[in-house]
């Protein structure tokens, strides 16, 4: 069990993907994604919101399935830009993979 770390969303702004807190987890992005199943990118965004840094690093292989087609971004009712968030997470994982 991990503690909620609200600072993690702020840390990710360094890598882009600074709109994660705009998401209210409606699931539109997960429903429209043609390549990835199992609540992606919704789950990754939720991990950001609760500060589950370790979960992102443990499940980072999912990030590389995203081809940035833009469907999630175009359908997001909150304009949270899930595609940009995933791109920021990829940058975060690359910067931290040796540390994990």
C-alpha positions in Angstrom: 0.0 0.0 0.0 1.3 3.4 -1.0 0.6 6.8 0.5 -1.0 9.4 -1.7 1.6 11.8 -3.0 0.0 14.9 -4.5 3.4 16.3 -5.3 4.0 13.7 -8.0 1.7 15.5 -10.5 3.8 18.7 -9.9 7.0 16.7 -10.5 5.7 15.5 -13.9 5.3 19.0 -15.2 9.0 18.9 -15.8 8.3 16.2 -18.4 5.1 17.7 -19.8 1.8 16.1 -19.1 0.8 18.8 -16.7 -2.9 18.4 -17.2 -3.4 15.1 -15.3 -5.2 16.9 -12.4 -7.8 18.2 -15.0 -8.9 14.6 -15.6 -12.0 13.4 -13.6 -11.6 9.7 -14.7 -14.7 9.5 -16.9 -13.1 6.7 -19.0 -13.7 8.3 -22.5 -10.0 8.0 -23.3 -10.0 4.3 -22.4 -13.1 3.6 -24.4 -11.8 5.3 -27.6 -8.2 3.9 -27.6 -7.9 1.5 -30.5 -4.7 -0.2 -29.3 -4.7 -0.6 -25.6 -7.1 -2.3 -23.3 -7.6 -2.5 -19.6 -8.4 1.2 -18.8 -5.4 2.7 -20.5 -4.6 5.7 -20.4 -7.2 6.3 -17.6 -5.3 4.1 -15.1 -2.0 5.8 -15.7 -3.6 9.2 -15.2 -5.1 7.9 -12.0 -1.7 6.8 -10.8 -0.4 10.3 -11.4 -3.3 11.8 -9.4 -2.7 9.6 -6.4 1.1 9.8 -6.7 1.6 6.1 -7.4 5.1 6.6 -8.9 6.1 3.0 -8.4 3.0 1.7 -10.2 3.9 3.8 -13.2 7.4 2.5 -13.3 6.2 -1.1 -12.8 3.7 -0.9 -15.6 5.7 1.3 -18.0 5.6 -1.2 -20.8 2.0 -0.1 -21.4 3.1 3.4 -22.2 5.0 2.2 -25.3 1.9 0.7 -26.9 0.5 4.2 -27.4 1.0 5.5 -30.9 -0.2 9.0 -30.1 -3.1 8.9 -32.6 -4.8 11.7 -30.8 -8.2 10.1 -30.4 -8.1 10.3 -26.6 -7.1 14.0 -26.7 -9.9 14.9 -29.2 -12.6 13.1 -27.1 -11.6 14.2 -23.6 -14.5 16.3 -22.2 -12.1 18.1 -19.8 -9.4 18.8 -22.4 -6.9 17.0 -20.1 -4.9 15.9 -23.2 -4.3 12.3 -22.3 -1.9 11.8 -25.2 0.4 14.5 -23.9 0.2 13.1 -20.4 1.3 9.7 -21.8 4.2 11.3 -23.7 5.2 13.0 -20.4 5.1 9.7 -18.6 7.4 8.2 -21.3 9.9 10.9 -20.6 9.6 10.4 -16.9 10.2 6.6 -17.2 13.2 7.2 -19.4 14.7 9.6 -16.9 14.0 7.2 -14.0 14.4 3.7 -15.3 17.8 3.1 -13.9 16.7 4.4 -10.5 13.9 1.9 -10.1 
